[in-house]
């Protein structure tokens, strides 16, 4: 889970959640649009986007070239394991870690 402002802007959410896999364990098929971002440390990340809706599906970073990050939302699996690592928490929205108190039956 990452709380940096660049990922907030890219996803349109208050954080992003990715699952990391070894590059050789991931097979990418179909049409992919690409985008790039430069991180705080200067390394670039390349993102694979759905060419129809623009959703981020996967990403690869120059700083970790042997891994592919897959957006957890792309799995559309509510049983997917919870994140184990949270970074840039000093940039998180103040209410993010209190979200467990939300009521699921208050959807208008």
N, C-alpha and C positions, 0 to 999 in steps of 0.2 A: 504494500500500500504506500503510495507516494502522495504527499501533500503540497508539493512545490507548485507555485503559481503557474509555471509553464504547462504543467500537466493539467491543472485546473482549467486553463484556457483551452487546451487542445481537446479535452474530453467534454467540456461544458458541465463538469461536476466539481465537487469540492475535493475530490481525490481520485486517484486511479488505482485499480487493483490488477496486477498481472501475475501470471504463473510463469515461471522460468523453466525452460527445457534445454537440454543439450542440442546444439544446432543440428547435429547429425540424426537426431530423433524426430525432427520436424520436417514434414513434406508440405510444401506450399503449392497449391494448384489453383487454376482459374485465373481470371483477370484481376490484377491488383493495381491500385493507384498508389503512389508513394509520396511521402512528405518527409522533411528532415527538420531537426531542431538541434541547437547547440546547448549543451548543459552548462551548469555553473562552472565546472572545471575546464570547459572548452572542448570536451569530446562531443562528437556528433552522434545522434541517434537517427536511424532511418525507420520510418513507420510504413507498414502495409495497411492501406485503407480500402474499404469497400468502395468500388467506383460508382455504385448506385446511390448509397446514402451517406458516404463519407466517414462511417464509423471506423475507428481504429481497430484492427484485428490482431496485428502483431507488431513487434518492433525489435530492432537489433541495434546495439550500441558499439561504437568503436572501442569503448573501454572494457567491454566484455564480449569480444567477438565470437566466442565459442558457445554463446547462449542466445536463445530466441525467447522474447517475452510475448506471451499470448494474453490478450485481454480476457479476464475471467468472464466478463459479460458475453463474450463470443461463444462460450460454451452453453449459455442459456440453461444452466443446471443449478437449481437452488440448493442442491446437496453438495456442491463443490466445496472443498475444504476452505476454512477461513484463512485469511492471511496470517503469516507467522512473523513478518517483519513490517515495521512501519517507519518510514523515513521522512525527514523534513517536518517533523511534528511541530517545530517552532513556528511553522508557517500554516499550520492547520487552522481551520475555522474553529472558534472556541467551543462550539457546541458539538463537534464531531464525535468526541469520545463520550458524550452523554446521550447519544442517539438511542441507546438501548431502552430508554424510557418512553419511546414513541409508541403510540397505540396504533395497531394495524387496522382497527375498525373506524378510524377517523377520516377515511378517504371520502371526499365529497362526491 
